[in-house]
Amino acid sequence: MAYKITDDCIGCGACVDECPVSAITEKDGKMVINADECLDCGACAGVCPVEAPKPEE
């Protein structure tokens, strides 16, 4: 199950460098996770100051 970045994202980019497979990119001022590449490791969630990355349900 991949992670998804919620609308709470402030576009800071803290998560980008933490992703071990570079599945996070910026689009329209917000970060987006490519679900096909996401390993579900949660590294992005651990560094996000606003807790925007959440596991998809």
Secondary structure by P-SEA (a helix, b strand, c coil): cbbbbccccccccccccccccccccccccbbbbcccccccccccccccccccccccc
